[in-house]
Amino acid sequence: MSVETQKETLGFQTEVKQLLHLMIHSLYSNKEIFLRELISNASDAVDKLRFEALSKPELLEGGAELKIRVSYDRDAKTVTLEDNGIGMSREDAITHLGTIAKSGTADFMKNLSGDQKKDSHLIGQFGVGFYSAFIVADKVEVFSRRAGLDASEGVHWASKGEGEFEIATLDKADRGTRIVLHLKSGEDEFADGWRLRNIIKKYSDHIALPIELPKEQSAAEGEEKPAEEWETVNRASALWTRPRTEIKDEEYQEFYKHIGHDYENPLSWSHNKVEGKLEYSSLLYVPARAPFDLYQREAPKGLKLYVQRVFVMDQAESFLPLYLRFIKGVVDSNDLSLNVSREILQKDPIIDSMKSALTKRVLDMLEKLAKNEPEQYKGFWKNFGQVMKEGPAEDFANKEKIAGLLRFASTQGDDGEQVVSLADYLARAKEGQDKIYYLTGETYAQVKNSPHLEVFRKKGIEVLLLTDRIDEWLMSYLTEFDGKSFVDVARGDLDLGNLDSEEEKKEAEEVAKSKEGLVERIKASLGEAVSEVRVSHRLTDSPAILAIGEQDLGMQMRQILEASGQKVPDSKPIFEFNPAHPLIEKLDGEQSEERFGDLSHILFDQAALAAGDSLKDPAAYVRRLNKLLVELSV
């Protein structure tokens, strides 16, 4: 036994204490996942060694046969897991086993559902899989040495999961990590070869390196027990290199859980081998739910990159556009060099070709999901819809394809659910309708009840209702679909084209001409508050609305720019009034210019409120309204 030196006791980071308490006292429903998590970590450690050894072959220390070994001791009630991967230094052990990077635990706690089985599977996604060992063990020991360090720089880490850990330096001849789990009372079932073998086959069959267990051997009475022999219990071949016809759905699903650190099965996957000018294999997955950092555009993302089955990079982000950052999977190329870097990937024309093909493959997969599994696609959209809306701006080549995958709420629905596709909308369009009408706003209730929709309700024309913060920005890039242009019903001078009869158009012109005097009076009264005053063709029930100029920013874009500290260009709304409304008729007949001015400003402020805008001078609005109420009560 090596002599330990520099021994000290350190306290866990506060978040780790919380996590350990949760592991030990709550997450008992699916205990066997501890082995999946530890094997997954060991596999990552071996991948890291392979990658570093590309430029520093001396790190292999003469032992290039990479593997994971799982063993057990019934008498001592221990389970041991050992890998000959990259290993840890003393500093690595303190950092990786005593603290949690980012706000891992806070996010972990926030995402707990109360369902123990589901919650226990969240462990891996937040990078805290090592601590799952404490679900079955009351003491965990780690013996490790980083590849390339001297044998005297091994490290021994030990903890009972009670708020502190011991760490010491010791001699360790071999690189890599050995984890010894001292099983809790009642957890003896895991110190059993058959049980461990079944767990490995269930969760880790897809791991692309050998996972070995000791062969069951027995000696006749009086004979010496034979030397320990090991046997590989998993397939130990890269899943994506095997023919699709030989792979079961369950294998695809378990492989996804390994690379995605997820507990749910994926919604869909696509496995392809490309041969010809370029040669590569890809296995791409659509997750069932969003990761906690989906909206952090700078968060790590991308596919696992292999070159000729050798792991090269964990998050290669050059193979898919940013709006598809939720896709998980692997890509294995025969055309890239083993020492490829992120910088080289960004400039390599081969990558551009692969990115284009992989993007199309993902979009095809989503189209298929939407067509064949509409309920599943509804769940996908709920989780990833806002990210998909980044697509038309980022990926011009696939703009039409992405547009077909978008989903919206509309005036045809009554609950605000985003389920209407643009193809659905056009299939229901009125005869002669050559536009796709939409309205943006802060909330579904606001847009659903907007006065801008009155003429559309009267004519039975469907309008898309867009309430995500990104929607106005999206529509600035999405100008048409299937040859039909988009029209914001709150912007510019509304023209319904063939949906208005010649009689209706002629009547509107005559009404507008007859109200030219009223238009001038209101314009003089509102002054600099508006850019224009005109008779409205949009209203049937409300007295007035505010429209946006064709080139002006809408409210959503203004708020986004203001929130980011950017200067917002000045713009003034267009005031439109309904000449048939009793209030407008009353206004038209008002002789007192003071009273006319008060009524005009009240109508303007009410129109602003109906549009979801805030009043620039609420006190003035209240004063005018109170004055009017007093006059009416006299």
C-alpha positions as CSV (number, residue, x, y, z in Angstrom):
1,M,0.0,0.0,0.0
2,S,1.4,3.4,-1.0
3,V,2.2,5.9,1.8
4,E,-0.1,8.8,1.6
5,T,1.3,12.4,2.0
6,Q,-0.2,15.9,2.0
7,K,-3.4,14.6,3.5
8,E,-6.0,17.2,4.3
9,T,-9.8,17.4,4.9
10,L,-11.7,20.0,2.9
11,G,-15.4,21.0,2.9
12,F,-17.7,20.6,-0.1
13,Q,-19.0,23.7,-1.9
14,T,-22.5,24.6,-0.4
15,E,-24.2,23.5,-3.6
16,V,-22.6,20.0,-3.5
17,K,-23.8,19.6,0.1
18,Q,-27.4,20.3,-1.1
19,L,-27.0,17.9,-3.9
20,L,-25.5,15.1,-1.8
21,H,-28.3,15.5,0.7
22,L,-30.8,15.1,-2.1
23,M,-29.0,12.0,-3.5
24,I,-28.7,10.3,-0.1
25,H,-32.2,11.0,1.2
26,S,-34.5,11.4,-1.8
27,L,-33.5,9.9,-5.2
28,Y,-34.0,6.2,-4.4
29,S,-36.4,5.2,-7.1
30,N,-33.9,4.1,-9.8
31,K,-30.7,3.3,-7.9
32,E,-29.0,1.4,-10.7
33,I,-28.4,4.6,-12.7
34,F,-25.3,5.2,-10.6
35,L,-23.4,2.7,-12.7
36,R,-24.6,4.2,-16.0
37,E,-23.4,7.6,-14.8
38,L,-20.0,6.4,-13.6
39,I,-19.4,4.4,-16.8
40,S,-20.4,7.4,-18.9
41,N,-17.8,9.5,-17.0
42,A,-15.2,6.8,-17.5
43,S,-16.0,6.7,-21.3
44,D,-15.5,10.5,-21.5
45,A,-12.2,10.2,-19.6
46,V,-11.0,7.7,-22.2
47,D,-12.2,9.9,-25.1
48,K,-10.2,12.8,-23.6
49,L,-7.1,10.7,-23.4
50,R,-7.4,9.6,-27.0
51,F,-7.8,13.2,-28.1
52,E,-4.8,14.5,-26.1
53,A,-2.7,11.6,-27.2
54,L,-3.1,12.6,-30.8
55,S,-0.5,15.4,-30.2
56,K,1.2,13.8,-27.2
57,P,1.4,10.0,-27.8
58,E,3.6,9.7,-24.7
59,L,0.4,10.2,-22.6
60,L,-0.5,6.6,-23.4
61,E,2.5,5.5,-21.4
62,G,2.8,2.3,-23.4
63,G,-0.7,1.2,-22.7
64,A,-2.8,2.0,-25.8
65,E,-5.5,-0.7,-25.0
66,L,-8.2,1.5,-23.6
67,K,-11.0,-0.1,-21.5
68,I,-13.3,0.2,-18.4
69,R,-13.4,-2.5,-15.8
70,V,-16.1,-3.2,-13.2
71,S,-15.5,-5.6,-10.4
72,Y,-17.1,-6.4,-7.0
73,D,-16.3,-8.0,-3.7
74,R,-19.2,-9.7,-1.9
75,D,-17.4,-10.0,1.4
76,A,-16.2,-6.4,1.5
77,K,-19.5,-5.2,0.0
78,T,-17.8,-3.0,-2.6
79,V,-18.2,-2.3,-6.3
80,T,-15.1,-0.9,-8.1
81,L,-15.0,0.8,-11.4
82,E,-11.7,1.5,-13.1
83,D,-10.7,3.2,-16.4
84,N,-7.3,3.9,-18.0
85,G,-8.4,7.3,-19.4
86,I,-7.0,10.7,-18.8
87,G,-7.1,10.6,-14.9
88,M,-7.0,13.5,-12.5
89,S,-4.3,15.5,-10.7
90,R,-4.8,16.6,-7.1
91,E,-6.1,20.0,-8.3
92,D,-8.5,18.2,-10.7
93,A,-9.9,16.1,-8.0
94,I,-10.5,19.1,-5.7
95,T,-12.2,21.0,-8.5
96,H,-14.2,18.2,-10.2
97,L,-15.2,16.3,-7.1
98,G,-15.6,19.1,-4.5
99,T,-17.4,21.8,-6.5
100,I,-20.0,22.1,-9.3
101,A,-19.2,24.3,-12.3
102,K,-21.7,27.0,-13.4
103,S,-25.0,27.1,-11.4
104,G,-25.4,23.3,-11.8
105,T,-27.1,22.6,-8.6
106,A,-29.4,25.7,-8.6
107,D,-30.6,24.7,-12.1
108,F,-30.8,21.0,-11.0
109,M,-33.0,21.9,-8.0
110,K,-35.2,24.2,-10.1
111,N,-35.9,21.5,-12.6
112,L,-36.9,18.8,-10.1
113,S,-40.4,17.6,-10.7
114,G,-41.1,15.7,-7.5
115,D,-41.2,12.5,-9.5
116,Q,-38.3,10.6,-8.0
117,K,-37.7,8.4,-11.1
118,K,-37.6,11.4,-13.4
119,D,-35.6,13.5,-11.0
120,S,-32.9,10.8,-10.6
121,H,-32.3,10.9,-14.3
122,L,-31.7,14.7,-14.3
123,I,-28.3,14.0,-12.6
124,G,-26.3,13.5,-15.7
125,Q,-27.7,16.4,-17.6
126,F,-26.3,18.8,-15.1
127,G,-22.8,17.3,-15.1
128,V,-23.2,15.9,-11.5
129,G,-23.3,12.2,-12.4
130,F,-20.4,11.3,-10.1
131,Y,-22.5,12.1,-7.0
132,S,-25.0,9.4,-7.9
133,A,-22.5,7.0,-6.4
134,F,-23.9,8.1,-3.0
135,I,-27.3,6.8,-3.8
136,V,-26.0,3.2,-3.1
137,A,-22.7,3.9,-1.2
138,D,-22.1,5.4,2.3
139,K,-18.4,5.9,1.4
140,V,-16.8,6.6,-1.9
141,E,-13.0,6.4,-2.6
142,V,-11.3,7.6,-5.8
143,F,-7.7,6.7,-6.7
144,S,-6.5,8.6,-9.8
145,R,-3.4,9.8,-11.6
146,R,-3.4,12.1,-14.6
147,A,-1.7,10.8,-17.7
148,G,1.7,12.3,-18.1
149,L,2.3,13.0,-14.4
150,D,4.8,11.0,-12.3
151,A,3.7,7.9,-10.5
152,S,4.3,9.7,-7.2
153,E,1.6,12.3,-8.1
154,G,-1.4,10.0,-7.7
155,V,-4.3,11.2,-5.6
156,H,-6.6,9.6,-3.1
157,W,-10.0,11.2,-2.6
158,A,-12.5,9.9,-0.1
159,S,-15.9,11.0,1.3
160,K,-18.9,9.7,3.2
161,G,-21.0,12.4,1.6
162,E,-21.5,14.3,4.8
163,G,-20.2,17.8,4.0
164,E,-16.5,17.1,3.6
165,F,-13.9,15.0,1.9
166,E,-10.3,13.9,2.5
167,I,-7.6,14.2,-0.2
168,A,-4.1,12.9,-0.1
169,T,-1.2,12.3,-2.5
170,L,0.0,8.7,-3.1
171,D,2.0,6.6,-5.5
172,K,-0.1,5.2,-8.4
173,A,1.7,3.2,-11.1
174,D,-1.0,3.3,-13.7
175,R,-2.7,6.4,-15.2
176,G,-6.5,6.7,-15.0
177,T,-9.1,6.5,-12.2
178,R,-10.4,3.8,-9.9
179,I,-13.6,4.4,-7.9
180,V,-14.4,2.2,-5.0
181,L,-18.0,2.2,-3.7
182,H,-18.5,0.9,-0.1
183,L,-22.2,-0.2,-0.4
184,K,-24.7,0.9,2.2
185,S,-26.5,-1.7,4.3
186,G,-29.2,-3.3,2.1
187,E,-27.5,-2.5,-1.2
188,D,-25.7,-5.9,-1.4
189,E,-27.6,-6.7,-4.6
190,F,-25.0,-4.6,-6.6
191,A,-22.0,-6.7,-5.4
192,D,-23.1,-9.4,-7.8
193,G,-21.8,-10.2,-11.3
194,W,-25.1,-11.1,-12.8
195,R,-26.7,-7.9,-11.6
196,L,-23.9,-5.7,-12.8
197,R,-23.8,-7.4,-16.1
198,N,-27.5,-6.8,-16.7
199,I,-27.2,-3.1,-15.8
200,I,-24.2,-2.7,-18.2
201,K,-26.1,-4.4,-21.0
202,K,-29.2,-2.3,-20.3
203,Y,-27.5,1.2,-20.2
204,S,-24.0,0.9,-21.6
205,D,-24.0,-1.7,-24.4
206,H,-23.4,1.1,-26.9
207,I,-20.2,2.4,-25.3
208,A,-17.5,2.2,-28.0
209,L,-14.8,0.6,-25.8
210,P,-14.7,-2.7,-23.9
211,I,-16.4,-2.8,-20.5
212,E,-15.0,-5.8,-18.7
213,L,-16.3,-7.9,-15.8
214,P,-14.3,-10.7,-14.0
215,K,-15.3,-14.1,-15.4
216,E,-17.2,-16.2,-12.8
217,Q,-14.6,-18.9,-11.7
218,S,-14.6,-21.4,-9.1
219,A,-11.9,-23.7,-7.7
220,A,-12.3,-27.3,-6.5
221,E,-11.9,-27.7,-2.7
222,G,-8.2,-27.5,-1.7
223,E,-7.2,-26.0,-5.1
224,E,-5.8,-22.5,-5.4
225,K,-8.3,-20.1,-7.0
226,P,-7.3,-19.4,-10.7
227,A,-5.9,-16.0,-11.7
228,E,-8.6,-13.5,-12.4
229,E,-9.8,-13.4,-16.0
230,W,-11.8,-10.7,-17.6
231,E,-14.5,-10.7,-20.3
232,T,-16.1,-7.9,-22.3
233,V,-19.8,-7.7,-21.6
234,N,-20.8,-4.9,-24.0
235,R,-20.7,-4.8,-27.8
236,A,-17.8,-2.3,-27.6
237,S,-18.3,-1.0,-31.1
238,A,-19.4,2.4,-32.1
239,L,-23.2,2.3,-32.6
240,W,-23.1,4.7,-35.6
241,T,-20.7,2.4,-37.5
242,R,-23.1,-0.5,-37.5
243,P,-25.8,-1.0,-40.2
244,R,-29.2,0.5,-39.3
245,T,-30.9,-2.8,-39.9
246,E,-28.9,-4.4,-37.0
247,I,-29.7,-1.7,-34.4
248,K,-32.8,-1.9,-32.3
249,D,-34.8,1.2,-31.3
250,E,-33.8,0.6,-27.6
251,E,-30.1,0.8,-28.5
252,Y,-30.6,4.1,-30.3
253,Q,-32.5,5.4,-27.3
254,E,-29.9,4.3,-24.8
255,F,-27.1,5.8,-26.9
256,Y,-29.0,9.1,-26.9
257,K,-29.3,9.0,-23.1
258,H,-25.5,8.5,-22.9
259,I,-24.5,11.4,-25.2
260,G,-27.4,13.7,-24.2
261,H,-27.2,13.0,-20.4
262,D,-31.0,12.7,-20.6
263,Y,-33.5,10.4,-19.0
264,E,-36.3,10.6,-21.6
265,N,-36.2,8.9,-25.0
266,P,-35.6,11.2,-28.0
267,L,-38.5,12.3,-30.1
268,S,-36.8,11.2,-33.3
269,W,-33.4,10.3,-34.7
270,S,-31.7,10.0,-38.1
271,H,-28.8,7.6,-38.8
272,N,-27.0,8.0,-42.1
273,K,-23.8,7.0,-43.8
274,V,-22.6,9.2,-46.7
275,E,-20.2,7.8,-49.3
276,G,-18.8,9.4,-52.4
277,K,-17.1,12.8,-52.7
278,L,-17.4,13.1,-48.9
279,E,-17.4,10.2,-46.5
280,Y,-19.0,10.5,-43.1
281,S,-21.5,8.9,-40.8
282,S,-24.0,10.9,-38.7
283,L,-26.5,10.0,-35.9
284,L,-28.7,13.0,-35.0
285,Y,-31.3,13.2,-32.3
286,V,-34.2,15.5,-31.5
287,P,-34.6,15.6,-27.7
288,A,-38.1,15.4,-26.1
289,R,-37.5,18.4,-23.9
290,A,-35.3,21.5,-23.8
291,P,-32.0,21.6,-21.9
292,F,-31.8,24.2,-19.1
293,D,-29.4,26.4,-21.0
294,L,-31.2,26.4,-24.4
295,Y,-31.6,30.2,-24.4
296,Q,-28.0,30.9,-23.5
297,R,-26.7,31.3,-27.1
298,E,-23.1,31.2,-25.8
299,A,-23.6,27.9,-23.8
300,P,-21.7,24.8,-25.0
301,K,-23.5,23.1,-27.9
302,G,-22.7,21.0,-31.0
303,L,-22.2,17.4,-32.0
304,K,-19.6,14.9,-30.8
305,L,-17.0,14.8,-33.5
306,Y,-15.1,11.6,-34.4
307,V,-12.5,11.2,-37.1
308,Q,-12.3,7.6,-38.3
309,R,-13.9,6.5,-35.0
310,V,-11.4,8.4,-32.9
311,F,-13.0,11.0,-30.6
312,V,-11.8,14.5,-31.4
313,M,-14.2,17.1,-29.9
314,D,-17.1,17.1,-27.5
315,Q,-19.0,20.1,-28.8
316,A,-18.2,20.7,-32.4
317,E,-20.6,23.6,-33.2
318,S,-19.6,24.1,-36.8
319,F,-21.8,21.3,-38.2
320,L,-25.2,22.8,-37.5
321,P,-26.5,26.4,-37.5
322,L,-27.2,28.0,-34.1
323,Y,-31.0,27.7,-34.3
324,L,-30.5,23.9,-34.3
325,R,-28.3,24.0,-31.2
326,F,-30.7,21.6,-29.3
327,I,-29.8,18.7,-31.7
328,K,-27.7,16.0,-30.1
329,G,-25.6,13.4,-31.9
330,V,-22.3,12.4,-33.4
331,V,-20.6,12.9,-36.7
332,D,-17.7,10.7,-37.8
333,S,-15.7,11.9,-40.8
334,N,-13.1,10.1,-42.9
335,D,-12.1,13.4,-44.6
336,L,-10.8,15.4,-41.7
337,S,-7.4,15.2,-40.1
338,L,-7.1,13.8,-36.5
339,N,-5.5,17.1,-35.3
340,V,-8.4,19.3,-36.5
341,S,-9.1,22.3,-34.2
342,R,-12.2,24.5,-33.8
343,E,-10.4,27.3,-35.7
344,I,-9.7,25.0,-38.7
345,L,-13.3,23.7,-38.6
346,Q,-14.6,27.2,-39.1
347,K,-12.6,27.6,-42.3
348,D,-12.7,24.2,-43.8
349,P,-14.9,23.9,-47.1
350,I,-15.6,20.2,-46.2
351,I,-17.3,21.4,-43.1
352,D,-19.6,23.8,-45.1
353,S,-20.7,20.8,-47.3
354,M,-21.3,18.6,-44.2
355,K,-23.1,21.4,-42.4
356,S,-25.4,22.0,-45.3
357,A,-26.3,18.3,-45.6
358,L,-26.7,17.8,-41.9
359,T,-29.0,20.8,-41.6
360,K,-31.2,19.5,-44.4
361,R,-31.3,16.1,-42.6
362,V,-32.5,17.7,-39.4
363,L,-35.1,19.7,-41.1
364,D,-36.3,16.6,-43.0
365,M,-36.5,14.7,-39.7
366,L,-38.6,17.5,-38.2
367,E,-40.9,17.6,-41.3
368,K,-41.4,13.9,-41.0
369,L,-42.2,14.2,-37.2
370,A,-44.7,17.0,-37.9
371,K,-46.4,15.0,-40.6
372,N,-46.5,11.5,-38.9
373,E,-46.6,12.4,-35.2
374,P,-48.5,15.8,-34.9
375,E,-49.0,15.4,-31.2
376,Q,-45.3,14.7,-30.6
377,Y,-44.4,17.7,-32.9
378,K,-46.7,19.9,-30.7
379,G,-44.5,19.0,-27.7
380,F,-41.4,19.7,-29.8
381,W,-42.7,23.1,-30.7
382,K,-43.6,24.0,-27.2
383,N,-40.0,23.3,-26.1
384,F,-38.0,24.5,-29.1
385,G,-40.4,26.8,-31.1
386,Q,-38.8,30.1,-30.1
387,V,-35.3,28.8,-31.1
388,M,-36.6,27.6,-34.5
389,K,-37.9,31.1,-35.1
390,E,-34.3,32.2,-35.2
391,G,-33.9,30.1,-38.3
392,P,-35.2,32.4,-41.2
393,A,-32.7,35.1,-40.2
394,E,-29.7,32.7,-39.9
395,D,-30.3,30.2,-42.7
396,F,-31.5,31.9,-45.9
397,A,-31.0,28.8,-48.0
398,N,-33.6,26.9,-45.9
399,K,-35.9,29.8,-45.2
400,E,-39.0,28.2,-46.9
401,K,-38.4,24.8,-45.3
402,I,-38.1,26.4,-41.8
403,A,-41.2,28.5,-42.4
404,G,-43.1,25.3,-43.1
405,L,-42.1,24.0,-39.7
406,L,-43.2,27.1,-37.8
407,R,-46.4,27.0,-35.7
408,F,-48.7,29.9,-34.7
409,A,-51.7,30.8,-32.7
410,S,-54.6,32.2,-34.8
411,T,-58.1,33.7,-34.7
412,Q,-59.3,30.2,-35.6
413,G,-58.3,28.9,-32.2
414,D,-59.5,30.1,-28.8
415,D,-56.8,29.1,-26.4
416,G,-53.6,30.7,-27.8
417,E,-52.0,27.3,-28.5
418,Q,-49.4,27.6,-31.3
419,V,-50.6,24.8,-33.6
420,V,-51.3,26.4,-36.9
421,S,-48.8,25.8,-39.7
422,L,-48.6,28.2,-42.7
423,A,-49.8,25.3,-44.9
424,D,-52.9,25.0,-42.7
425,Y,-53.5,28.7,-42.9
426,L,-53.3,28.8,-46.7
427,A,-55.5,25.7,-47.0
428,R,-58.2,27.6,-45.1
429,A,-57.7,30.9,-46.9
430,K,-60.6,32.7,-48.5
431,E,-61.0,32.5,-52.3
432,G,-59.0,35.3,-53.8
433,Q,-56.9,35.8,-50.7
434,D,-53.3,36.4,-51.8
435,K,-51.8,37.5,-48.4
436,I,-51.0,35.9,-45.1
437,Y,-52.3,38.2,-42.3
438,Y,-50.8,38.5,-38.9
439,L,-50.7,40.6,-35.8
440,T,-48.0,40.9,-33.1
441,G,-48.4,41.9,-29.5
442,E,-47.4,41.3,-25.9
443,T,-50.1,38.8,-24.9
444,Y,-52.6,36.5,-26.5
445,A,-55.5,38.3,-24.8
446,Q,-54.3,41.6,-26.1
447,V,-54.0,40.5,-29.8
448,K,-57.1,38.3,-29.7
449,N,-59.2,41.3,-28.6
450,S,-57.4,43.9,-30.7
451,P,-59.6,46.4,-32.7
452,H,-57.3,45.7,-35.6
453,L,-59.0,42.4,-36.1
454,E,-62.6,43.8,-36.4
455,V,-62.8,43.8,-40.2
456,F,-61.2,40.4,-40.4
457,R,-63.8,38.9,-38.0
458,K,-66.6,40.5,-40.1
459,K,-65.2,38.9,-43.3
460,G,-64.2,35.6,-41.7
461,I,-60.5,36.0,-42.6
462,E,-58.1,34.1,-40.4
463,V,-55.2,36.1,-38.8
464,L,-52.1,34.7,-37.2
465,L,-51.6,36.0,-33.6
466,L,-47.9,36.4,-32.7
467,T,-47.0,37.0,-29.1
468,D,-43.4,35.7,-28.6
469,R,-40.9,38.4,-28.1
470,I,-39.0,37.3,-31.1
471,D,-41.9,37.4,-33.5
472,E,-41.6,40.9,-34.9
473,W,-37.9,40.3,-35.5
474,L,-38.8,37.0,-37.2
475,M,-41.3,38.6,-39.5
476,S,-38.8,41.1,-40.7
477,Y,-36.9,38.2,-42.3
478,L,-39.9,36.0,-43.2
479,T,-41.5,38.1,-46.0
480,E,-43.4,35.3,-47.9
481,F,-44.4,31.7,-48.0
482,D,-45.5,29.6,-50.9
483,G,-45.6,32.8,-53.1
484,K,-47.9,34.6,-50.6
485,S,-46.5,37.7,-48.9
486,F,-47.1,38.4,-45.1
487,V,-49.1,41.5,-44.1
488,D,-49.0,43.0,-40.6
489,V,-52.7,44.1,-40.0
490,A,-51.5,46.9,-37.7
491,R,-49.1,48.4,-40.2
492,G,-49.5,50.8,-43.0
493,D,-52.8,51.4,-44.9
494,L,-54.6,48.1,-44.9
495,D,-55.5,46.8,-48.4
496,L,-57.6,43.6,-48.5
497,G,-57.2,43.4,-52.3
498,N,-59.7,41.0,-53.8
499,L,-61.3,40.4,-50.5
500,D,-63.0,43.8,-50.8
501,S,-65.6,44.2,-53.5
502,E,-65.5,47.1,-55.9
503,E,-68.6,48.5,-54.1
504,E,-66.9,48.4,-50.8
505,K,-63.8,50.1,-52.1
506,K,-65.9,52.8,-53.8
507,E,-67.9,53.4,-50.6
508,A,-64.7,53.7,-48.5
509,E,-63.3,56.3,-50.9
510,E,-66.5,58.3,-50.7
511,V,-66.6,58.1,-46.9
512,A,-63.0,59.2,-46.6
513,K,-63.7,62.2,-48.9
514,S,-66.7,63.3,-46.8
515,K,-64.6,63.2,-43.6
516,E,-61.6,65.3,-44.9
517,G,-62.7,68.2,-42.6
518,L,-62.8,66.0,-39.5
519,V,-59.4,64.5,-40.4
520,E,-57.9,68.0,-40.5
521,R,-59.5,69.0,-37.2
522,I,-58.2,65.9,-35.4
523,K,-54.7,66.3,-36.9
524,A,-54.6,69.9,-35.7
525,S,-55.7,68.8,-32.2
526,L,-53.3,65.9,-31.8
527,G,-50.4,67.8,-33.5
528,E,-47.0,66.2,-33.0
529,A,-48.4,63.1,-31.3
530,V,-49.3,61.5,-34.6
531,S,-47.7,61.2,-38.1
532,E,-51.1,61.1,-39.9
533,V,-54.8,61.0,-39.3
534,R,-57.1,59.0,-41.6
535,V,-60.4,57.3,-41.9
536,S,-60.1,53.6,-41.0
537,H,-61.1,50.6,-43.1
538,R,-60.2,48.2,-40.3
539,L,-62.8,49.1,-37.7
540,T,-66.4,47.9,-37.3
541,D,-67.0,48.3,-33.5
542,S,-64.2,50.5,-32.0
543,P,-64.0,54.3,-32.4
544,A,-60.3,54.5,-33.2
545,I,-56.9,52.6,-33.4
546,L,-53.3,53.4,-33.8
547,A,-51.5,52.0,-36.9
548,I,-47.7,51.7,-37.4
549,G,-46.0,53.3,-40.4
550,E,-44.8,50.8,-43.1
551,Q,-41.1,51.5,-42.2
552,D,-41.5,52.1,-38.5
553,L,-40.5,49.7,-35.7
554,G,-43.3,47.9,-33.9
555,M,-43.6,47.7,-30.1
556,Q,-41.8,44.3,-29.7
557,M,-38.8,45.5,-31.7
558,R,-38.7,48.8,-29.8
559,Q,-38.7,47.0,-26.5
560,I,-36.0,44.5,-27.6
561,L,-33.7,47.4,-28.7
562,E,-34.4,49.4,-25.6
563,A,-33.6,46.4,-23.4
564,S,-30.3,45.9,-25.2
565,G,-29.4,49.6,-24.6
566,Q,-29.7,50.5,-28.3
567,K,-31.0,53.9,-29.5
568,V,-34.6,53.5,-30.8
569,P,-35.4,55.8,-33.8
570,D,-38.3,58.2,-33.2
571,S,-41.6,57.3,-34.8
572,K,-45.2,58.5,-34.5
573,P,-48.3,56.4,-34.9
574,I,-51.1,56.8,-37.4
575,F,-54.4,57.7,-35.9
576,E,-57.3,56.0,-37.6
577,F,-61.0,56.6,-36.7
578,N,-64.2,54.7,-37.5
579,P,-66.6,57.3,-39.0
580,A,-69.7,55.2,-38.3
581,H,-69.0,55.0,-34.5
582,P,-71.3,57.2,-32.3
583,L,-68.4,58.7,-30.5
584,I,-66.8,59.9,-33.8
585,E,-70.2,61.2,-34.9
586,K,-70.4,63.1,-31.6
587,L,-66.8,64.4,-32.1
588,D,-67.6,65.5,-35.6
589,G,-70.5,67.6,-34.3
590,E,-68.6,69.2,-31.4
591,Q,-68.5,73.0,-31.6
592,S,-66.3,73.7,-28.7
593,E,-62.6,73.4,-29.8
594,E,-61.5,72.8,-26.2
595,R,-63.9,69.9,-25.7
596,F,-63.0,68.6,-29.2
597,G,-59.3,68.6,-28.2
598,D,-60.1,66.7,-25.0
599,L,-62.2,64.1,-26.7
600,S,-59.6,63.6,-29.5
601,H,-56.8,63.1,-26.9
602,I,-59.0,60.7,-24.9
603,L,-59.7,58.6,-28.1
604,F,-55.9,58.7,-28.9
605,D,-54.9,57.4,-25.4
606,Q,-57.6,54.7,-25.5
607,A,-56.3,53.5,-28.8
608,A,-52.8,53.4,-27.4
609,L,-54.0,51.3,-24.4
610,A,-55.9,48.9,-26.7
611,A,-52.6,48.4,-28.7
612,G,-50.8,47.4,-25.4
613,D,-48.8,50.6,-25.3
614,S,-48.2,52.7,-22.2
615,L,-49.4,56.3,-22.0
616,K,-46.8,59.1,-22.2
617,D,-48.9,61.3,-19.9
618,P,-51.3,59.2,-17.8
619,A,-52.2,62.1,-15.5
620,A,-53.4,64.2,-18.5
621,Y,-55.6,61.3,-19.7
622,V,-57.2,60.9,-16.2
623,R,-57.7,64.6,-16.0
624,R,-59.5,64.8,-19.3
625,L,-61.6,61.8,-18.6
626,N,-62.7,63.0,-15.2
627,K,-63.5,66.4,-16.7
628,L,-65.7,64.7,-19.3
629,L,-67.4,62.5,-16.6
630,V,-68.2,65.6,-14.6
631,E,-69.7,67.4,-17.6
632,L,-71.9,64.3,-18.4
633,S,-73.2,64.1,-14.8
634,V,-74.3,67.7,-14.7
